[in-house]
Amino acid sequence: MPLKAILREVEKLHDVSERLVALAEKHPRVAEALMAISGNVRSAATILGVLVATRLAASHDSDSP
């Protein structure tokens, strides 16, 4: 199912966000920018996850009698 594949990508985006935070801790000169990017990636992943969850719930509801 394509929605499950998208959820796997959401997990990957969350992982990218965490790696950016780790890089920010090691590189203070670019920490602010990395943290901003990390937050944007995390937000996008969260929104995408909510949209997919909504679709999954809607498709599950439509399968019910």
Biopython code that builds the backbone (N, CA, C, O; Angstrom):
import numpy as np
from Bio.PDB.StructureBuilder import StructureBuilder

atoms = [
    (1, "MET", "N", (0.847, -1.183, 0.000)),
    (1, "MET", "CA", (0.000, 0.000, 0.000)),
    (1, "MET", "C", (0.889, 1.242, 0.000)),
    (1, "MET", "O", (1.820, 1.335, 0.800)),
    (2, "PRO", "N", (0.614, 2.191, -0.885)),
    (2, "PRO", "CA", (1.457, 3.392, -0.990)),
    (2, "PRO", "C", (1.490, 4.215, 0.289)),
    (2, "PRO", "O", (2.504, 4.848, 0.581)),
    (3, "LEU", "N", (0.409, 4.221, 1.055)),
    (3, "LEU", "CA", (0.406, 5.029, 2.273)),
    (3, "LEU", "C", (1.416, 4.505, 3.287)),
    (3, "LEU", "O", (2.045, 5.285, 4.002)),
    (4, "LYS", "N", (1.568, 3.200, 3.349)),
    (4, "LYS", "CA", (2.562, 2.644, 4.279)),
    (4, "LYS", "C", (3.977, 3.003, 3.839)),
    (4, "LYS", "O", (4.849, 3.238, 4.676)),
    (5, "ALA", "N", (4.204, 3.046, 2.544)),
    (5, "ALA", "CA", (5.511, 3.469, 2.030)),
    (5, "ALA", "C", (5.780, 4.923, 2.412)),
    (5, "ALA", "O", (6.906, 5.285, 2.752)),
    (6, "ILE", "N", (4.743, 5.747, 2.354)),
    (6, "ILE", "CA", (4.900, 7.151, 2.740)),
    (6, "ILE", "C", (5.207, 7.250, 4.227)),
    (6, "ILE", "O", (6.021, 8.078, 4.636)),
    (7, "LEU", "N", (4.564, 6.416, 5.039)),
    (7, "LEU", "CA", (4.854, 6.423, 6.478)),
    (7, "LEU", "C", (6.302, 6.036, 6.758)),
    (7, "LEU", "O", (6.910, 6.559, 7.691)),
    (8, "ARG", "N", (6.858, 5.131, 5.968)),
    (8, "ARG", "CA", (8.288, 4.793, 6.123)),
    (8, "ARG", "C", (9.151, 6.012, 5.814)),
    (8, "ARG", "O", (10.163, 6.247, 6.474)),
    (9, "GLU", "N", (8.750, 6.779, 4.816)),
    (9, "GLU", "CA", (9.481, 8.000, 4.481)),
    (9, "GLU", "C", (9.349, 9.040, 5.587)),
    (9, "GLU", "O", (10.289, 9.791, 5.849)),
    (10, "VAL", "N", (8.205, 9.088, 6.229)),
    (10, "VAL", "CA", (8.017, 9.992, 7.370)),
    (10, "VAL", "C", (9.023, 9.654, 8.464)),
    (10, "VAL", "O", (9.640, 10.546, 9.047)),
    (11, "GLU", "N", (9.184, 8.370, 8.736)),
    (11, "GLU", "CA", (10.173, 7.941, 9.739)),
    (11, "GLU", "C", (11.575, 8.373, 9.332)),
    (11, "GLU", "O", (12.358, 8.830, 10.165)),
    (12, "LYS", "N", (11.883, 8.228, 8.062)),
    (12, "LYS", "CA", (13.205, 8.641, 7.574)),
    (12, "LYS", "C", (13.402, 10.146, 7.752)),
    (12, "LYS", "O", (14.490, 10.594, 8.114)),
    (13, "LEU", "N", (12.357, 10.919, 7.498)),
    (13, "LEU", "CA", (12.466, 12.367, 7.690)),
    (13, "LEU", "C", (12.705, 12.718, 9.150)),
    (13, "LEU", "O", (13.479, 13.626, 9.455)),
    (14, "HIS", "N", (12.042, 12.002, 10.054)),
    (14, "HIS", "CA", (12.290, 12.231, 11.483)),
    (14, "HIS", "C", (13.750, 11.897, 11.829)),
    (14, "HIS", "O", (14.381, 12.594, 12.623)),
    (15, "ASP", "N", (14.272, 10.836, 11.229)),
    (15, "ASP", "CA", (15.670, 10.473, 11.453)),
    (15, "ASP", "C", (16.614, 11.566, 10.939)),
    (15, "ASP", "O", (17.601, 11.900, 11.595)),
    (16, "VAL", "N", (16.307, 12.112, 9.777)),
    (16, "VAL", "CA", (17.122, 13.206, 9.224)),
    (16, "VAL", "C", (17.111, 14.393, 10.179)),
    (16, "VAL", "O", (18.147, 15.009, 10.425)),
    (17, "SER", "N", (15.955, 14.704, 10.706)),
    (17, "SER", "CA", (15.841, 15.811, 11.648)),
    (17, "SER", "C", (16.732, 15.585, 12.870)),
    (17, "SER", "O", (17.424, 16.498, 13.320)),
    (18, "GLU", "N", (16.710, 14.377, 13.393)),
    (18, "GLU", "CA", (17.545, 14.057, 14.558)),
    (18, "GLU", "C", (19.028, 14.146, 14.220)),
    (18, "GLU", "O", (19.821, 14.615, 15.037)),
    (19, "ARG", "N", (19.409, 13.702, 13.030)),
    (19, "ARG", "CA", (20.822, 13.788, 12.634)),
    (19, "ARG", "C", (21.263, 15.238, 12.479)),
    (19, "ARG", "O", (22.400, 15.581, 12.803)),
    (20, "LEU", "N", (20.370, 16.086, 11.985)),
    (20, "LEU", "CA", (20.704, 17.508, 11.864)),
    (20, "LEU", "C", (20.919, 18.146, 13.232)),
    (20, "LEU", "O", (21.802, 18.988, 13.396)),
    (21, "VAL", "N", (20.120, 17.748, 14.203)),
    (21, "VAL", "CA", (20.306, 18.252, 15.568)),
    (21, "VAL", "C", (21.668, 17.813, 16.096)),
    (21, "VAL", "O", (22.385, 18.605, 16.707)),
    (22, "ALA", "N", (22.022, 16.557, 15.863)),
    (22, "ALA", "CA", (23.325, 16.045, 16.310)),
    (22, "ALA", "C", (24.459, 16.830, 15.655)),
    (22, "ALA", "O", (25.447, 17.162, 16.310)),
    (23, "LEU", "N", (24.318, 17.125, 14.368)),
    (23, "LEU", "CA", (25.338, 17.924, 13.682)),
    (23, "LEU", "C", (25.414, 19.334, 14.264)),
    (23, "LEU", "O", (26.502, 19.894, 14.405)),
    (24, "ALA", "N", (24.276, 19.897, 14.597)),
    (24, "ALA", "CA", (24.246, 21.248, 15.174)),
    (24, "ALA", "C", (25.023, 21.287, 16.486)),
    (24, "ALA", "O", (25.712, 22.263, 16.782)),
    (25, "GLU", "N", (24.906, 20.228, 17.260)),
    (25, "GLU", "CA", (25.623, 20.176, 18.536)),
    (25, "GLU", "C", (27.130, 20.119, 18.329)),
    (25, "GLU", "O", (27.888, 20.584, 19.180)),
    (26, "LYS", "N", (27.568, 19.562, 17.226)),
    (26, "LYS", "CA", (29.002, 19.425, 16.950)),
    (26, "LYS", "C", (29.580, 20.621, 16.205)),
    (26, "LYS", "O", (30.796, 20.816, 16.193)),
    (27, "HIS", "N", (28.717, 21.422, 15.584)),
    (27, "HIS", "CA", (29.188, 22.530, 14.748)),
    (27, "HIS", "C", (28.466, 23.825, 15.131)),
    (27, "HIS", "O", (27.497, 24.220, 14.482)),
    (28, "PRO", "N", (28.945, 24.472, 16.180)),
    (28, "PRO", "CA", (28.268, 25.670, 16.695)),
    (28, "PRO", "C", (28.132, 26.815, 15.680)),
    (28, "PRO", "O", (27.188, 27.601, 15.762)),
    (29, "ARG", "N", (29.047, 26.910, 14.747)),
    (29, "ARG", "CA", (28.987, 28.011, 13.776)),
    (29, "ARG", "C", (27.745, 27.934, 12.891)),
    (29, "ARG", "O", (27.229, 28.958, 12.443)),
    (30, "VAL", "N", (27.280, 26.740, 12.650)),
    (30, "VAL", "CA", (26.101, 26.583, 11.787)),
    (30, "VAL", "C", (24.922, 25.980, 12.551)),
    (30, "VAL", "O", (23.942, 25.542, 11.950)),
    (31, "ALA", "N", (25.026, 25.961, 13.863)),
    (31, "ALA", "CA", (24.007, 25.318, 14.691)),
    (31, "ALA", "C", (22.627, 25.937, 14.501)),
    (31, "ALA", "O", (21.631, 25.221, 14.397)),
    (32, "GLU", "N", (22.568, 27.247, 14.456)),
    (32, "GLU", "CA", (21.263, 27.908, 14.327)),
    (32, "GLU", "C", (20.573, 27.505, 13.027)),
    (32, "GLU", "O", (19.382, 27.192, 13.019)),
    (33, "ALA", "N", (21.319, 27.514, 11.941)),
    (33, "ALA", "CA", (20.744, 27.136, 10.641)),
    (33, "ALA", "C", (20.334, 25.665, 10.633)),
    (33, "ALA", "O", (19.259, 25.316, 10.144)),
    (34, "LEU", "N", (21.192, 24.812, 11.173)),
    (34, "LEU", "CA", (20.863, 23.385, 11.210)),
    (34, "LEU", "C", (19.630, 23.105, 12.056)),
    (34, "LEU", "O", (18.809, 22.257, 11.708)),
    (35, "MET", "N", (19.505, 23.818, 13.163)),
    (35, "MET", "CA", (18.324, 23.630, 14.019)),
    (35, "MET", "C", (17.050, 24.101, 13.305)),
    (35, "MET", "O", (15.995, 23.479, 13.432)),
    (36, "ALA", "N", (17.156, 25.188, 12.567)),
    (36, "ALA", "CA", (15.995, 25.676, 11.821)),
    (36, "ALA", "C", (15.583, 24.671, 10.744)),
    (36, "ALA", "O", (14.399, 24.378, 10.578)),
    (37, "ILE", "N", (16.551, 24.157, 10.030)),
    (37, "ILE", "CA", (16.265, 23.161, 8.994)),
    (37, "ILE", "C", (15.691, 21.901, 9.619)),
    (37, "ILE", "O", (14.740, 21.316, 9.099)),
    (38, "SER", "N", (16.275, 21.487, 10.742)),
    (38, "SER", "CA", (15.781, 20.300, 11.440)),
    (38, "SER", "C", (14.322, 20.471, 11.840)),
    (38, "SER", "O", (13.518, 19.552, 11.683)),
    (39, "GLY", "N", (13.989, 21.630, 12.349)),
    (39, "GLY", "CA", (12.607, 21.899, 12.740)),
    (39, "GLY", "C", (11.661, 21.870, 11.555)),
    (39, "GLY", "O", (10.546, 21.358, 11.654)),
    (40, "ASN", "N", (12.103, 22.417, 10.438)),
    (40, "ASN", "CA", (11.271, 22.409, 9.235)),
    (40, "ASN", "C", (11.054, 20.984, 8.723)),
    (40, "ASN", "O", (9.943, 20.626, 8.331)),
    (41, "VAL", "N", (12.101, 20.183, 8.726)),
    (41, "VAL", "CA", (11.981, 18.790, 8.283)),
    (41, "VAL", "C", (11.039, 18.030, 9.209)),
    (41, "VAL", "O", (10.177, 17.278, 8.755)),
    (42, "ARG", "N", (11.213, 18.234, 10.507)),
    (42, "ARG", "CA", (10.355, 17.557, 11.495)),
    (42, "ARG", "C", (8.897, 17.974, 11.330)),
    (42, "ARG", "O", (7.999, 17.136, 11.405)),
    (43, "SER", "N", (8.660, 19.252, 11.110)),
    (43, "SER", "CA", (7.288, 19.736, 10.907)),
    (43, "SER", "C", (6.662, 19.134, 9.656)),
    (43, "SER", "O", (5.508, 18.707, 9.671)),
    (44, "ALA", "N", (7.430, 19.103, 8.578)),
    (44, "ALA", "CA", (6.917, 18.521, 7.336)),
    (44, "ALA", "C", (6.602, 17.039, 7.532)),
    (44, "ALA", "O", (5.579, 16.549, 7.055)),
    (45, "ALA", "N", (7.477, 16.336, 8.230)),
    (45, "ALA", "CA", (7.254, 14.912, 8.488)),
    (45, "ALA", "C", (5.997, 14.709, 9.324)),
    (45, "ALA", "O", (5.217, 13.792, 9.069)),
    (46, "THR", "N", (5.808, 15.548, 10.303)),
    (46, "THR", "CA", (4.631, 15.432, 11.166)),
    (46, "THR", "C", (3.346, 15.679, 10.380)),
    (46, "THR", "O", (2.374, 14.935, 10.514)),
    (47, "ILE", "N", (3.347, 16.713, 9.572)),
    (47, "ILE", "CA", (2.161, 17.017, 8.763)),
    (47, "ILE", "C", (1.881, 15.877, 7.784)),
    (47, "ILE", "O", (0.735, 15.453, 7.631)),
    (48, "LEU", "N", (2.912, 15.389, 7.131)),
    (48, "LEU", "CA", (2.743, 14.277, 6.205)),
    (48, "LEU", "C", (2.206, 13.045, 6.924)),
    (48, "LEU", "O", (1.329, 12.353, 6.407)),
    (49, "GLY", "N", (2.727, 12.773, 8.109)),
    (49, "GLY", "CA", (2.253, 11.639, 8.898)),
    (49, "GLY", "C", (0.784, 11.770, 9.276)),
    (49, "GLY", "O", (0.037, 10.792, 9.236)),
    (50, "VAL", "N", (0.376, 12.970, 9.639)),
    (50, "VAL", "CA", (-1.033, 13.202, 9.994)),
    (50, "VAL", "C", (-1.926, 13.010, 8.772)),
    (50, "VAL", "O", (-2.994, 12.405, 8.868)),
    (51, "LEU", "N", (-1.493, 13.519, 7.634)),
    (51, "LEU", "CA", (-2.282, 13.354, 6.416)),
    (51, "LEU", "C", (-2.442, 11.881, 6.048)),
    (51, "LEU", "O", (-3.531, 11.443, 5.676)),
    (52, "VAL", "N", (-1.364, 11.127, 6.153)),
    (52, "VAL", "CA", (-1.421, 9.703, 5.837)),
    (52, "VAL", "C", (-2.306, 8.976, 6.839)),
    (52, "VAL", "O", (-3.119, 8.135, 6.455)),
    (53, "ALA", "N", (-2.154, 9.292, 8.108)),
    (53, "ALA", "CA", (-2.984, 8.650, 9.132)),
    (53, "ALA", "C", (-4.455, 8.945, 8.892)),
    (53, "ALA", "O", (-5.306, 8.077, 9.085)),
    (54, "THR", "N", (-4.756, 10.167, 8.472)),
    (54, "THR", "CA", (-6.133, 10.542, 8.164)),
    (54, "THR", "C", (-6.655, 9.734, 6.983)),
    (54, "THR", "O", (-7.791, 9.261, 6.996)),
    (55, "ARG", "N", (-5.826, 9.583, 5.976)),
    (55, "ARG", "CA", (-6.214, 8.785, 4.802)),
    (55, "ARG", "C", (-6.428, 7.327, 5.182)),
    (55, "ARG", "O", (-7.388, 6.694, 4.743)),
    (56, "LEU", "N", (-5.520, 6.798, 6.007)),
    (56, "LEU", "CA", (-5.665, 5.405, 6.437)),
    (56, "LEU", "C", (-6.947, 5.211, 7.224)),
    (56, "LEU", "O", (-7.647, 4.214, 7.045)),
    (57, "ALA", "N", (-7.259, 6.161, 8.097)),
    (57, "ALA", "CA", (-8.481, 6.074, 8.882)),
    (57, "ALA", "C", (-9.714, 6.178, 7.980)),
    (57, "ALA", "O", (-10.700, 5.467, 8.176)),
    (58, "ALA", "N", (-9.646, 7.069, 6.996)),
    (58, "ALA", "CA", (-10.778, 7.245, 6.087)),
    (58, "ALA", "C", (-10.998, 5.995, 5.241)),
    (58, "ALA", "O", (-12.136, 5.590, 5.008)),
    (59, "SER", "N", (-9.905, 5.384, 4.784)),
    (59, "SER", "CA", (-10.061, 4.175, 3.976)),
    (59, "SER", "C", (-10.543, 3.010, 4.827)),
    (59, "SER", "O", (-11.272, 2.143, 4.346)),
    (60, "HIS", "N", (-10.134, 2.991, 6.087)),
    (60, "HIS", "CA", (-10.598, 1.944, 7.001)),
    (60, "HIS", "C", (-12.081, 2.113, 7.280)),
    (60, "HIS", "O", (-12.823, 1.131, 7.317)),
    (61, "ASP", "N", (-12.521, 3.354, 7.476)),
    (61, "ASP", "CA", (-13.942, 3.632, 7.728)),
    (61, "ASP", "C", (-14.801, 3.277, 6.522)),
    (61, "ASP", "O", (-15.922, 2.794, 6.680)),
    (62, "SER", "N", (-14.283, 3.512, 5.318)),
    (62, "SER", "CA", (-15.071, 3.219, 4.123)),
    (62, "SER", "C", (-15.177, 1.717, 3.874)),
    (62, "SER", "O", (-16.069, 1.274, 3.151)),
    (63, "ASP", "N", (-14.274, 0.927, 4.466)),
    (63, "ASP", "CA", (-14.332, -0.531, 4.349)),
    (63, "ASP", "C", (-15.361, -1.129, 5.270)),
    (63, "ASP", "O", (-15.804, -2.256, 5.051)),
    (64, "SER", "N", (-15.758, -0.393, 6.309)),
    (64, "SER", "CA", (-16.715, -0.899, 7.284)),
    (64, "SER", "C", (-18.124, -0.858, 6.709)),
    (64, "SER", "O", (-18.455, 0.042, 5.936)),
    (65, "PRO", "N", (-18.965, -1.839, 7.086)),
    (65, "PRO", "CA", (-20.346, -1.844, 6.589)),
    (65, "PRO", "C", (-21.199, -0.750, 7.193)),
    (65, "PRO", "O", (-22.380, -0.637, 6.865)),
]
sb = StructureBuilder()
sb.init_structure("model")
sb.init_model(0)
sb.init_chain("A")
sb.init_seg("    ")
for serial, (resi, resn, name, xyz) in enumerate(atoms, 1):
    if name == "N":
        sb.init_residue(resn, " ", resi, " ")
    sb.init_atom(name, np.array(xyz, "f"), 0.0, 1.0, " ", f" {name:<3s}", serial, name[0])
structure = sb.get_structure()
